[in-house]
Amino acid sequence: MNLFHRKPKCTLETVLAILFAVVSVKGDGGCRVLDYLDCIKNKTFVGHVIRTFRILAPGLEDCQHKCYMEDNCVSYNLGPVEGMARSCDLNDADHWMWPNHVVPKKGFEYCPIKNPCSSSPCPSNKICMPDFSWDSFSCVDGIWAQWGSWTTCHLPDCPRTRKRNCTSPTAPQNIGANCVGLALASKECRTQTLDTTGCETALGMENRTILDSQITASSFERNYTMYAPQGARLNNQYVRYGTCGAWAPTKAVGEYIQVDLGRVKTVTKIATQGRPTSAQWVTEYSVSYSNDTRDWTNYYGDCVKKFPGNFDQNTVVANKIEIPIIARYIRVIVLKWQHHPLMRMELYGCTPP
């Protein structure tokens, strides 16, 4: 149960009353008094920064003043001196509350403040929260860590999200109560869809300007050449002893075909078909892209876009890339299929200016 609450800093009237009264009495709002302790060199306190400033070096008193003016400041970090300036980070917690959050960092200084929680006054299933206005503390259950960063997204209907964790001092036993509030926040993306008129030329799967050597895959059925990814050209046909007319990966979610466009291209559309001679096709897929084959990005940012695939073996189903992909390497990734995943495909776009 919370016994005390943080109060605002002293009013001028309160300060004058303390100065001139025989007995020092705090006003209704309490009086925020901070006793700054020596900074610890080559350390910093992570995960609890609430505000960051750039200040003139050495900046100790300046950062202390900024901490005093911020009601939620419990400790602060000083960054390394760079030229005539350094950073000043204000924290809403300290090493008495989170001892494992003090980490080595060369050139930094972690600066604590005398804290009524330093004597560990709370029971083991509670977290001590200081109240500097009243030189006191409260013993609370679970408390929220800082919000994480917002996820990125690239299309209007892909929400951005961020998360935070509730920390109970007795996890995983969870003797302490849960935090009040939401662990997940979201907001809409409002990225504008671009006009791709004039940038929808076939990039070379069907007409073979994309060479066989530029087409690879995570697998193909039984490693038989007739099922190899080089057969995945739009409108390709069965050739006896040659190709089944499509790419046939192992029957598993996540198998992919990879196309090297030869140079960076703008990709605005993908078209697919199934196997030309049998009722086998991909019904859902996703796309990722890269410029070096090492780092891959899912299309749609942190929300993976699931494209609708085919509903029969020969109808061409085209999906527009609302926000064009600009990359050299494209992967089409199998998610769902009819009977067995087989695919023919074409990529459309243009060379970026």
ABEGO torsion letter per residue (X at the ends): XBABBBBBBBBAAAAAAAAABABBBBBAAEBBBBBBBBBBBGBBBBGABABBBBBBOAGAAAAAAAAAABAABABBBBBBBBEABBBBBBBABBAAABAAABBBBBGBBBBBBBBAAAAGABBAABBBBBBAAAGBBBBBBBBBBBBBBBBBBABAABBBBBBBBBBBAAOAAGABBBBBEBABBBBBBABBBBBABGBABBAGAAAGABBAAABBBABBBGGBAAABAAAABBGBBBBBGABAGBBBBBBBBGBBBBBBAGBBBBBABBBBBBBAABBBBBABBBBBBBAAGABBBBBGEABBBBBBBBABAABBBBBBBABBBBBABBBBBBABBBGBBBBBBBBBEBBBX
